Amino acid sequence: MSGELGTTNLLLGIMAAVSVLEVLVIIGMGVAGFRAYRRVIGLVDGIETRQVAPTMARVNAILDDVKTVTATVKEETERVDRAVHATMERIDDTAERVRSNVRARTRAVVGVVRGLRAAMEVMLH
């Protein structure tokens, strides 16, 4: 029986050694994975610092310029709109004054013409 236990003990020892090797390989893979993760994060931070941050600064500057231009255009549009409305009101007022002046000046002439017409009708009938 002692021969059989020797073989069993040898196989158990080999299995224990293999298990220790497996644990060491898994720990090594974990360490390598963590180092790769840190390296990738470092690269991403570097790219962000060199590429993304300046681009974002330019984009923000452009957006600020667009905001300023939009505000200026809005103000100018409102000013032009007020000017157009004021001009239209003045044109309407002027047209009304011209109409009333023409009526006032032609009223006497129209009265005379109507009177002459009435007189001619009376004389012809």
ABEGO torsion letter per residue (X at the ends): XAAAAAAAAAAAAAAAAAAAAAAAAAAAAAAAAAAAAAAAAAAAAAAAAAAAAAAAAAAAAAAAAAAAAAAAAAAAAAAAAAAAAAAAAAAAAAAAAAAAAAAAAAAAAAAAAAAAAAAAAAAAX
